[in-house]
């Protein structure tokens, strides 16, 4: 990946006495998916509104697609696309007419060709001449994203793109998002589905009370939460006894011939564990690493469970 698509340094925003963003730093690499998570009121929507030029920050510097969001607003808007939580299609127009309208608003030539290409890409050709009001939830979300792509933006902000969709439609949207990134587009994603961030995001940031409390890959975040452990299975009781003597902090299960060893799940600690066993000539039949899921991470970092993990 080359360079940064979005950078923010010391981002601050307050409404009267209420501080909404308190020194947020972000660095989103080009051609990646970046997910922003946080409970209600954490400041996610305010962050997105600043990054998309809808709000002016009180302090800090924000650069999107190489342009300052305060002094080069027009250039930023030309480089980005924004899809909100609720599909912003015109129900009275057909799918094709919605796309043509967007092309007209952007003063793009060959609008018919652009619309046709996007209808095909999003599997909406058969519904192209039907009013958007007749579309299912999944079709409306696909049309909404297609409208965002009319201007071929470098960076797309997706605010809860799969809210209210059934599992199949959600998976379809995930595939489309992954295809966009494969083509070089950068995705800034807010989502209330932790599984979605786990599946899609190259990096995840957790925002709470206006501050970033954690950032990293999904695996890195999971390793920060207590509960990670390595499960070792042995061929017999003799090997189990020997391993238990070497690994004092472990918990044994005599029936399963296993040891549960606390650890961060990282490669370095795993290598050290195996080296200790090897030094005592203890052979392991089976090894598995268990880490908390993102729901555990979210709860540990913010004090809120999954139901509170709204991206609004």
N, C-alpha and C positions, 0 to 999 in steps of 0.2 A: 504494500500500500504506500502511496506517495503522499506525504504531507498530511496536514490537518484540514478537515473540512469545517470544523467548528472549534473555536477556542474562547474560553471565558476566564477572566482573571479578576478576582475580588468583586464578583458581581453582587451588588446590593440593591434591594428595593424595599421601600417601606410605605405604608399608608398611614399618615399621621404618626401615631405612637406605636403602631404595630409593624414590627420588622418581619417581612415575608421572606426575603433572601438575605442571608447574613454572611457574605464573603464566599460565594460559590466559585470554584475553579473547575473548568471542564476542558477536556481535550479529546475531540472525536476525530479519529483517523478517517481519511477518505476511503470510500468503498467498503465501509463496515456498517454493522448494525449496532447502535448504542441504545440501551434501554435505561430509562429513568423510572425508578420505583419510589414509592413513598406513600404513607397514609394520607387520609384526607387532611387538607390544610398544610401539607408539608412544603408547598411552594412549587409544585411541578408545573401547574398551568401557568403560573407567573413566569417561570423559567422559559417555557416554550413561547409565551407571548413576547418576552424580551428578545429571544433568539430570532423570532420571525418579524421583528420590528413593530409589533402591535403595542408594545410598552417601551418607554425609555427608562433605562436603569438610572438609579440615583448615583451610583458609583461603580467603578470597575470598567474594564475594557472587554468588548465582545466583538469577535471577528467571525463572520460567516461567509464561506466561499471566497475568502480573501478580502472581504470588504467590512468596514466598520459599520455596525448596525445603527449607529447614531448619525454619523456624517455621510454615509453612503447607502442610505435606506433604499433608494431606487435600485441600485445594483444588487443589493441583497435580495430584494423581492423578485428580481428577474432570474435569480439563480435557484430559488427554492420553490417547493410545492408544499401545501399544507392540507391535510385531510383531518377533519374534526371528528369528534366522537359520534356525531350523528350525520348520516349521509346528507349532503347539501345539494341533492339533485332536484330539478324542477319536475314535479309529478305530472304536470300537464304536457310536458314535452316527451317525445320518444327518446330512447337511449341514444340514437344517432343525433337527434336534434340537440340534446344536452351537450354532446361533444362538439358539435358544430358551433354552438353558442360560445363555448369556451374558446374555441379557435378564433372566433370573430372578436371576442373581448381582448384577446392577446395579439390581434392584428396579424395573424399567421396566414400565409398563403397556403394553398393546397389543403384546406381544412377537411375536404371530403376524403382525401387520401389518408390524412392523419386519423380521422375518425374511423375509417375502415380498418386501418392497421390495429388500432386499439380495441375495436370490437372483436376482431379476430383473436387478439392476444388474450383477452379476458373471456373468451368463449361466450360472447353476447351477440353473435351474428344473427341467430334465429330470433332474438328478442329486440333487434335493433329498431324495428318499426313499431314496436308496442310502447304505449305510454309507460313512463317510469313508475306510475302509481300501481301498475299491475305486477311489478317486480317483487320477488321474494327479498327477504332481508339480505341474504348473501349476494344476490344479483345487484341490489342497490349499493352495497358496499364496494363491489367490484366496479360498478359504474362510477362511483364517487372517486375511487382511486384512479381509474382511467382518465377522468376529467383532470385530476391533478397532474397526470403525465402528459397532457396535451402540449404543454410548453417545454417538455423535455428537461425538467429541473435536475440540477446536480445533486441537490439535497432534498429529501422529503421528510417532513415532520408528520408522524402518524400518531394521533391522539386516540388511544384505545380502538384500534382498527377492527377488532373482532368482537366488540361488545354486542351481546344479544344474538350472536350467530350460533347455529347448531354446530356440533363437532366437525361434521364433514365440510361445511362452509369455512369454518375456522382453519382447517388444514389446507384448504384451497388457497386461502389468503396467505398462509404461511409460505406456501410454494411460490406464490407470485412475488412476495417480498424477497425471498431468497434469490429468485431469478433477477430481480431488479439489482440486487447487490452484485450478483455475478456479472452484470453488465456494467458495473462501475458506479452505480448510484450509492449515495450515502443515506442511511436511514436513521432518523432520531425517533425513537419509539417510546411512548408512554403506554403502560398496560396495567390492567388490574389482575391479569392472569400470570401468576408467577411461572407456571409451566411454559407460557409463551416466551417470557424473557429467557428462561433456561434453554429452550429449543432454538431460539433465533439469535440472541444477542452475542456479539463478540466480546463486548464489555457491558457491565451493568453498574450503575451508580444508584445508591440508596440515599434519598433525601429525607430528612426529618427535621421539622421545626426550622426550616430555612437553611440548614447546613447539610453538607455531604458527610454522612457518617461512615460510608464505605464505598469503595470502587474496585472493580477487578473483573476477571472472568467469573463465570458461574462457579467453577471449581475452586477458584481462589477464595471466593466469598464463603463457600460451604466449609472450607477448611478453617475459617476463623471462628466457627461456632463449636462449642464443646459437644462431644458425642461422636466425633470421628474415631474410628477404630479399625484395626486389622483383625480379621478372623483367620486363624490358622487351624487346619485340620491335620491330624497325624495318623499314621498307619496303625499305631498300637499304644497301649497304656505306658509302655516303657518310654517311648519318645515323648509322650504327653507329660509324664512326670519330669523328665529331664528338662523339657522346655519351660515348664512351670517354675522350676528352680532357678533358671536363668532369667526369666522375665517376671520379676517379682510383682509388678503392678497389674499383671494379667488376671483375668477371670476364667476359670476352667469349667468345662462341661464334660464330665466323665462319660456320660452316655453317648455324646456325639463325638468324643475324642477331639474337642476343640478348645482353643484358647482365644479369648477376646483381649486384644492388647490396645490400650488407648494410644492415640497418635493423631497427627494432623493430616494424615493421608497423603502427604507429599512424597516425592520420589526420594529425597535425601533421607528422610526418617525411615522410609521403607527399606532402603538399601542398608542403613545402619542396623535395622532389626534383623535382616537376613544374614548380615555379616556376623552378628552375635551368635545366631544359631549355628552358622557354619563353623565358627571358631570352636564350638562344642560338638561338632560332628552330628548335629541334630537335623534330620531330614524332615521337610514339610511335604505332605501329600497334596494339600490344596491351600490356596491363599486367596482371600478376597478383601477388598478395601470398602469400607462402609462410611459414607459421609452424610451429614444432614442434608435435607433438600432445601430449596430456596424459601419455602414456607418457614422452616426453622430459622433460617438466616434472618428473614424479615422480622420475625417475632423477637429474636434476640437483639437485633439492632435498634428496633423502634418501639418495642413493647406492644405491637399490634399484630394480630393474626391475619390470615389471608383475606378474611371478609373486609378488613380495613385497608387492604392493599389497593385501594382505588387510585387511579391516576388523575383524579380531578383535584 
